[in-house]
Amino acid sequence: MAKPLERNFYLTVWHPDTWRDFLDAGGDTYGLPERYQALAAKLKVSDYLICYLAGRSEFFAVLEVAGSNFYDTRLIWSAGVY
């Protein structure tokens, strides 16, 4: 019998603008500010990101980590580099 995947669950807070930026960029890259680099290093393939929409007070999506983290200065987010 196959061993079940070990997953971690992380709560992520989004704003309408950052969710729109995420979708406009293809919906496949999640960004964190550089000060959260240690947290980004903990994210592993198969972990889940539970998405909470600030201002609307609702959970609206679950994203699954599909690859390893990397540093990139591409401007995806209108609020800056994440």
C-alpha positions in Angstrom: 0.0 0.0 0.0 1.3 3.5 -0.9 2.3 5.8 1.9 -0.1 8.8 2.2 1.5 12.2 1.3 2.6 14.3 4.3 1.0 17.7 3.8 1.1 21.0 5.7 -1.6 23.6 5.5 -0.8 27.3 5.5 -3.3 30.2 5.8 -2.6 32.9 3.2 -4.3 36.3 3.3 -5.1 37.9 -0.1 -6.6 41.2 -1.1 -8.8 41.6 -4.2 -5.9 43.3 -6.0 -3.3 40.6 -5.2 -5.7 37.8 -6.3 -6.4 39.7 -9.5 -2.6 40.1 -10.1 -2.2 36.3 -9.4 -4.8 35.4 -12.0 -3.5 37.9 -14.5 0.0 36.4 -14.2 -1.3 32.9 -15.0 -2.3 31.7 -11.5 0.8 29.6 -11.1 3.2 31.6 -9.0 2.6 32.5 -5.3 4.7 35.3 -3.9 5.9 36.2 -0.5 7.8 39.4 0.6 11.5 38.8 1.1 11.2 39.0 4.9 9.2 35.7 4.7 12.0 33.8 3.0 12.3 31.3 5.9 8.6 30.5 5.6 8.9 30.1 1.8 11.7 27.6 2.4 9.3 25.5 4.5 6.7 25.1 1.6 7.0 21.7 0.1 5.3 20.0 -2.9 1.8 18.8 -2.0 1.4 21.4 0.8 -1.9 23.4 0.7 -2.3 27.1 0.8 -5.7 28.0 2.3 -6.7 31.4 0.8 -8.6 34.0 2.8 -9.8 37.2 1.2 -9.3 40.2 3.4 -12.1 42.8 3.3 -14.6 40.2 2.4 -13.9 37.9 5.3 -14.2 34.7 3.4 -12.1 31.6 2.4 -12.2 31.4 -1.3 -9.6 28.9 -2.6 -7.1 26.2 -1.8 -3.9 26.1 -3.8 -1.5 23.1 -3.9 2.2 23.7 -3.9 3.4 22.0 -7.2 7.1 23.0 -7.3 10.0 24.2 -5.2 10.4 27.8 -4.2 12.7 30.3 -6.0 13.6 33.9 -5.9 12.4 36.1 -8.7 12.3 39.8 -9.2 9.7 39.7 -12.0 7.0 42.3 -11.3 3.8 40.2 -11.0 2.2 42.0 -8.1 1.1 45.6 -8.4 2.1 46.2 -4.8 5.8 45.3 -5.4 8.2 42.3 -5.7 7.0 39.2 -3.7 
